[in-house]
Amino acid sequence: MPKHIAFYISNKENKNELINGIVSGKLLVHLVGLNHALFSEVALNKFIEEETRHGKYYITTQTNNSLKNSSQGERKKALLNYIVSQNPEYIIVDNVFDSLDTQAQKDIANTLTQLSCQIPIVQIVNR
């Protein structure tokens, strides 16, 4: 059974620093060398920037919209589907349910629950 971890941080803490500490192995040595994925607004913004700057569309939504032209729920579902297709060995999730309607929350929770049986989930929450 995978070992899951949660970090509760204040809004004043540097989230990127925490994520870098996790990925680098400085904070969670048992994850060193494992392939990870980041399910976060930070990751979504990087993909949106790639769409805007370079016209590269790595992630598509169910409605075949770009991430930039999609709702938060569509974006997060599309990112999670992309992450699952990459077969990470652990996932870092950051404020997963922010700005989502009830159905999107249920869909994402179900997917993460299924994944949690196979791989570790590192959760970051700041409220």
Phi and psi restraints in degrees (value plus and minus 20) as a CYANA .aco file:
   2 PRO   PHI     -83.9   -43.9
   2 PRO   PSI     130.4   170.4
   3 LYS   PHI    -114.6   -74.6
   3 LYS   PSI     100.2   140.2
   4 HIS   PHI    -121.1   -81.1
   4 HIS   PSI     128.9   168.9
   5 ILE   PHI    -157.2  -117.2
   5 ILE   PSI     125.7   165.7
   6 ALA   PHI    -148.4  -108.4
   6 ALA   PSI     121.1   161.1
   7 PHE   PHI    -137.5   -97.5
   7 PHE   PSI     105.5   145.5
   8 TYR   PHI    -125.2   -85.2
   8 TYR   PSI      98.1   138.1
   9 ILE   PHI    -143.8  -103.8
   9 ILE   PSI     138.2   178.2
  10 SER   PHI    -103.5   -63.5
  10 SER   PSI     145.4   185.4
  11 ASN   PHI     -87.1   -47.1
  11 ASN   PSI     -35.8     4.2
  12 LYS   PHI    -103.3   -63.3
  12 LYS   PSI     -37.8     2.2
  13 GLU   PHI     -98.0   -58.0
  13 GLU   PSI     133.0   173.0
  14 ASN   PHI    -103.8   -63.8
  14 ASN   PSI      83.3   123.3
  15 LYS   PHI     -85.3   -45.3
  15 LYS   PSI     -59.4   -19.4
  16 ASN   PHI     -83.0   -43.0
  16 ASN   PSI     -57.0   -17.0
  17 GLU   PHI     -84.2   -44.2
  17 GLU   PSI     -60.8   -20.8
  18 LEU   PHI     -83.1   -43.1
  18 LEU   PSI     -67.3   -27.3
  19 ILE   PHI     -80.4   -40.4
  19 ILE   PSI     -64.8   -24.8
  20 ASN   PHI     -81.8   -41.8
  20 ASN   PSI     -58.0   -18.0
  21 GLY   PHI     -84.4   -44.4
  21 GLY   PSI     -56.4   -16.4
  22 ILE   PHI     -89.7   -49.7
  22 ILE   PSI     -70.9   -30.9
  23 VAL   PHI     -82.7   -42.7
  23 VAL   PSI     -59.0   -19.0
  24 SER   PHI     -93.8   -53.8
  24 SER   PSI     -36.7     3.3
  25 GLY   PHI      71.7   111.7
  25 GLY   PSI     -20.0    20.0
  26 LYS   PHI     -86.5   -46.5
  26 LYS   PSI     -51.9   -11.9
  27 LEU   PHI    -119.3   -79.3
  27 LEU   PSI     -54.9   -14.9
  28 LEU   PHI    -149.9  -109.9
  28 LEU   PSI      65.7   105.7
  29 VAL   PHI     -83.6   -43.6
  29 VAL   PSI     -46.1    -6.1
  30 HIS   PHI     -90.4   -50.4
  30 HIS   PSI     -28.7    11.3
  31 LEU   PHI    -121.8   -81.8
  31 LEU   PSI     -21.2    18.8
  32 VAL   PHI     -77.5   -37.5
  32 VAL   PSI     112.1   152.1
  33 GLY   PHI      65.1   105.1
  33 GLY   PSI     -25.0    15.0
  34 LEU   PHI    -109.2   -69.2
  34 LEU   PSI     126.0   166.0
  35 ASN   PHI     -94.1   -54.1
  35 ASN   PSI     107.7   147.7
  36 HIS   PHI    -139.3   -99.3
  36 HIS   PSI     146.8   186.8
  37 ALA   PHI    -157.0  -117.0
  37 ALA   PSI     130.0   170.0
  38 LEU   PHI    -134.1   -94.1
  38 LEU   PSI      96.1   136.1
  39 PHE   PHI    -122.1   -82.1
  39 PHE   PSI      73.5   113.5
  40 SER   PHI    -178.5  -138.5
  40 SER   PSI     140.7   180.7
  41 GLU   PHI     -80.4   -40.4
  41 GLU   PSI     -53.0   -13.0
  42 VAL   PHI     -79.1   -39.1
  42 VAL   PSI     -66.9   -26.9
  43 ALA   PHI     -85.9   -45.9
  43 ALA   PSI     -63.5   -23.5
  44 LEU   PHI     -79.1   -39.1
  44 LEU   PSI     -63.0   -23.0
  45 ASN   PHI     -83.4   -43.4
  45 ASN   PSI     -54.7   -14.7
  46 LYS   PHI     -85.7   -45.7
  46 LYS   PSI     -61.9   -21.9
  47 PHE   PHI     -87.3   -47.3
  47 PHE   PSI     -58.9   -18.9
  48 ILE   PHI     -84.7   -44.7
  48 ILE   PSI     -59.3   -19.3
  49 GLU   PHI     -82.3   -42.3
  49 GLU   PSI     -60.8   -20.8
  50 GLU   PHI     -82.3   -42.3
  50 GLU   PSI     -59.9   -19.9
  51 GLU   PHI     -82.0   -42.0
  51 GLU   PSI     -67.8   -27.8
  52 THR   PHI     -88.9   -48.9
  52 THR   PSI     -68.1   -28.1
  53 ARG   PHI     -98.0   -58.0
  53 ARG   PSI     -61.3   -21.3
  54 HIS   PHI    -139.4   -99.4
  54 HIS   PSI     -22.2    17.8
  55 GLY   PHI      46.9    86.9
  55 GLY   PSI       3.9    43.9
  56 LYS   PHI    -117.3   -77.3
  56 LYS   PSI     104.0   144.0
  57 TYR   PHI    -134.6   -94.6
  57 TYR   PSI      72.5   112.5
  58 TYR   PHI    -101.5   -61.5
  58 TYR   PSI     -47.2    -7.2
  59 ILE   PHI    -143.3  -103.3
  59 ILE   PSI     113.1   153.1
  60 THR   PHI    -138.9   -98.9
  60 THR   PSI     127.8   167.8
  61 THR   PHI    -108.3   -68.3
  61 THR   PSI     151.7   191.7
  62 GLN   PHI     -82.7   -42.7
  62 GLN   PSI     -47.1    -7.1
  63 THR   PHI    -114.5   -74.5
  63 THR   PSI     -11.5    28.5
  64 ASN   PHI      40.7    80.7
  64 ASN   PSI       7.5    47.5
  65 ASN   PHI    -105.9   -65.9
  65 ASN   PSI     140.9   180.9
  66 SER   PHI     -92.1   -52.1
  66 SER   PSI     141.0   181.0
  67 LEU   PHI     -82.1   -42.1
  67 LEU   PSI     -59.6   -19.6
  68 LYS   PHI     -79.1   -39.1
  68 LYS   PSI     -54.5   -14.5
  69 ASN   PHI    -119.0   -79.0
  69 ASN   PSI       0.9    40.9
  70 SER   PHI    -135.2   -95.2
  70 SER   PSI     140.9   180.9
  71 SER   PHI     -93.8   -53.8
  71 SER   PSI     145.1   185.1
  72 GLN   PHI     -76.8   -36.8
  72 GLN   PSI     -63.6   -23.6
  73 GLY   PHI     -81.3   -41.3
  73 GLY   PSI     -65.6   -25.6
  74 GLU   PHI     -82.0   -42.0
  74 GLU   PSI     -63.1   -23.1
  75 ARG   PHI     -80.0   -40.0
  75 ARG   PSI     -69.2   -29.2
  76 LYS   PHI     -87.4   -47.4
  76 LYS   PSI     -59.3   -19.3
  77 LYS   PHI     -83.1   -43.1
  77 LYS   PSI     -63.5   -23.5
  78 ALA   PHI     -83.7   -43.7
  78 ALA   PSI     -62.8   -22.8
  79 LEU   PHI     -82.8   -42.8
  79 LEU   PSI     -63.5   -23.5
  80 LEU   PHI     -84.1   -44.1
  80 LEU   PSI     -60.7   -20.7
  81 ASN   PHI     -81.6   -41.6
  81 ASN   PSI     -61.6   -21.6
  82 TYR   PHI     -82.4   -42.4
  82 TYR   PSI     -65.9   -25.9
  83 ILE   PHI     -79.3   -39.3
  83 ILE   PSI     -66.1   -26.1
  84 VAL   PHI     -79.9   -39.9
  84 VAL   PSI     -60.3   -20.3
  85 SER   PHI     -86.6   -46.6
  85 SER   PSI     -40.5    -0.5
  86 GLN   PHI    -104.4   -64.4
  86 GLN   PSI     -28.3    11.7
  87 ASN   PHI      32.6    72.6
  87 ASN   PSI      36.4    76.4
  88 PRO   PHI     -89.6   -49.6
  88 PRO   PSI     139.2   179.2
  89 GLU   PHI    -111.0   -71.0
  89 GLU   PSI     -34.6     5.4
  90 TYR   PHI    -179.6  -139.6
  90 TYR   PSI     138.2   178.2
  91 ILE   PHI    -145.9  -105.9
  91 ILE   PSI     116.0   156.0
  92 ILE   PHI    -120.0   -80.0
  92 ILE   PSI     102.2   142.2
  93 VAL   PHI    -133.9   -93.9
  93 VAL   PSI     114.9   154.9
  94 ASP   PHI    -144.8  -104.8
  94 ASP   PSI      94.3   134.3
  95 ASN   PHI      22.4    62.4
  95 ASN   PSI      37.6    77.6
  96 VAL   PHI     -72.1   -32.1
  96 VAL   PSI     -61.2   -21.2
  97 PHE   PHI    -118.7   -78.7
  97 PHE   PSI     -13.7    26.3
  98 ASP   PHI     -79.5   -39.5
  98 ASP   PSI     116.4   156.4
  99 SER   PHI      40.5    80.5
  99 SER   PSI      10.4    50.4
 100 LEU   PHI    -136.8   -96.8
 100 LEU   PSI     125.5   165.5
 101 ASP   PHI     -96.2   -56.2
 101 ASP   PSI     150.7   190.7
 102 THR   PHI     -78.9   -38.9
 102 THR   PSI     -63.4   -23.4
 103 GLN   PHI     -86.2   -46.2
 103 GLN   PSI     -62.0   -22.0
 104 ALA   PHI     -83.5   -43.5
 104 ALA   PSI     -59.1   -19.1
 105 GLN   PHI     -80.3   -40.3
 105 GLN   PSI     -64.9   -24.9
 106 LYS   PHI     -83.0   -43.0
 106 LYS   PSI     -65.0   -25.0
 107 ASP   PHI     -80.8   -40.8
 107 ASP   PSI     -66.9   -26.9
 108 ILE   PHI     -88.6   -48.6
 108 ILE   PSI     -60.0   -20.0
 109 ALA   PHI     -81.3   -41.3
 109 ALA   PSI     -61.3   -21.3
 110 ASN   PHI     -83.3   -43.3
 110 ASN   PSI     -64.3   -24.3
 111 THR   PHI     -83.7   -43.7
 111 THR   PSI     -65.0   -25.0
 112 LEU   PHI     -86.1   -46.1
 112 LEU   PSI     -55.0   -15.0
 113 THR   PHI     -83.0   -43.0
 113 THR   PSI     -63.8   -23.8
 114 GLN   PHI     -83.7   -43.7
 114 GLN   PSI     -64.4   -24.4
 115 LEU   PHI     -83.2   -43.2
 115 LEU   PSI     -55.7   -15.7
 116 SER   PHI     -85.4   -45.4
 116 SER   PSI     -36.4     3.6
 117 CYS   PHI     -97.5   -57.5
 117 CYS   PSI     -37.3     2.7
 118 GLN   PHI    -131.8   -91.8
 118 GLN   PSI     -55.4   -15.4
 119 ILE   PHI    -157.0  -117.0
 119 ILE   PSI     136.8   176.8
 120 PRO   PHI     -88.7   -48.7
 120 PRO   PSI     124.0   164.0
 121 ILE   PHI    -136.3   -96.3
 121 ILE   PSI     107.4   147.4
 122 VAL   PHI    -128.7   -88.7
 122 VAL   PSI      96.0   136.0
 123 GLN   PHI    -125.4   -85.4
 123 GLN   PSI     114.8   154.8
 124 ILE   PHI    -136.4   -96.4
 124 ILE   PSI     105.3   145.3
 125 VAL   PHI    -151.9  -111.9
 125 VAL   PSI     116.9   156.9
 126 ASN   PHI    -146.7  -106.7
 126 ASN   PSI      -2.3    37.7
